[in-house]
């Protein structure tokens, strides 16, 4: 099965941000997305755009592709302002997180009229119905199909770094799960989700898709919901492992990190340098550590099994990537990774509110709504 890859401008960026609609009085999710999209005349045939998602309580904000992170973030800012105004007319507000602090998954409604969503729920049953989760997807352009799988393998070494920085799902139905990202471990229960196989060449990817299509696991490659995957239609590599980020500033920071890492790996491929990769069992362990411990995780950094505190490794990574960030004009956004380290990732900020409010999950929702409105993470 041949799969065409439409090359993109190298290291161009596009962002998809899933956002939750909540009642402004109770903080509970509200399923008004279909109504809002109709009122706003949603047109998914153009970019940027606003669209629906798996659940009726969710809108997805999608940027156009841009050379600069700042321009993609600007798209998101304009679109979120539009949605916020429309939602306010219905007594609703927007928040970003990997899970809702107290919502019950049984109360969520799957968006009607989508055969794809209906098939997903029919096949996955209990696990599919529990997907009361939200994420951010970052598309980074690649100008050559032969770069895709080496870059994908290289990105898996930084998986726990993104997981820790973006972790925003410590709560589930009102209880603290003990995980920084409960979403990461929930989503991987789907049969085509989770970590991707480490494939050596594009032909191996085509063979895998052909096999899974042949036995009815998927209808096409877009149904592989891996944490990081090729996106042949757009000519990108798509990073899907981030929890739903809580602020626009964090979206910009994580996107800049993704853009710089893909550019670095692309240059390595062009120069014929080997791309360092971790054994699959190390990648799997790192994912779990990032989800469990967040920014306190000690992660495996090389194939020899050496370990470091993820924040120490991140700071070295930022220093290494600084020249690339200057060249890509995303130095300011990349520097905001340090802001997350200083103020805490969203899961840490949510727990601070939970504890200071006497374990009031509704107070956590209010804090997330307030952070979304300001566009940047709150100070302690």
C-alpha positions, 0 to 999 in steps of 0.5 A: 500500500503506497502512502503519498507524503506531501512535503511541507516547508521545513519546520513550518508549524500548525497547532490544534488546541482542544478546549472545553466549554463549561458553565459559568456558574457551576463549572460543569461541562456543557454540550453546546459546541454544535450550536456554537459552531452553527452560529459561527458558521464553522468552515473546516475547508479553510485555515485557520478554523474552529471545529467540533470534536469527539464530545459536544462539550469541546471545540477545537481551535486550528491555526493555519500553517506558518513559518513562525510560532508567533503567527500560529499563536496569533491565529489561536488568539483570534479564534479563541476570542471569537469562541469566548464571545459566542460562548458567553452569550450562552452562559459558558466559558472556556478552559484548557486542561487534559481532564476536567477536575470533577466531571463525570464521563457518563454525562458527556455526549458524543458529537452526533452525526459522525460515523467516525466517532460512532465507530470508535465508541462502538468498537472501544465501548467502555474505554471509548466512552470514558474519553473525557480528555483533551489535548494539543496537537502540533504539526511540524513540517518536513520537506522530505518523506525520508526524514519522517521516521528518523525524526519520529524516532528521535522525538521519542527521546524527548517524550517525557519532557513534553509530557511533564511540561504539558501535564494538566490532568491530575484529577478524575471525577473529583479525586486526585489520581496521583498522576500528573497526566492521567490523560496519557494513560487513559488515551493509550487504552484505545487499540490504535493509540499510544506509542508508535512502533519505531520503524526504520523506513517509509516502506515499513510504515506503508507495510504496517498500514496495509496489514492493519487495514487488511485485518480491519483494525483501521480503514486508513492511516489517519486512524492510527492515533499514535502519540507522535505520527506521520501526517502524510496529507499535511506533510508534517510530523504530528506531536500528539502527546501533550495534555490540553494546555491551560494557557496560550503562552504555554501553547506557544512555548511547547510548540517552539520546543517542538519546532526546534527539536524537529529542525535539529533532527532534520539537520542531523538527517541531512548531514548523515548523522545518526539519530540517537534513539532509545530502546522501546522499553525505555521509551515506554518507561519514560512515558510512564514516569512523565505521566506519573511524576511530571516535572519531578520525573527522573528520565532515561536520557540515552540508550546506555540507561543514564538518568537525569531529573527532567528539569535539568535535562530540559534546561540543557536542551533549551541552551542547546536549541537556543541558536536554532530558536533564533534562526526560526524566530521563536526564541521568545516562545522557547524561553517561556519553557523556563516560565513553566518551570518557574511557575509550575506545570498546570497539574502543579498549579491545579493541585495548589488551588485544590489544596488551598481551597479545602479540596474544592474541585470547582475552585480548580475549574475557576482557576483554569478559566481565569488562566485561560482568560489571561493567556498565561500561567498563574503565579503561586 
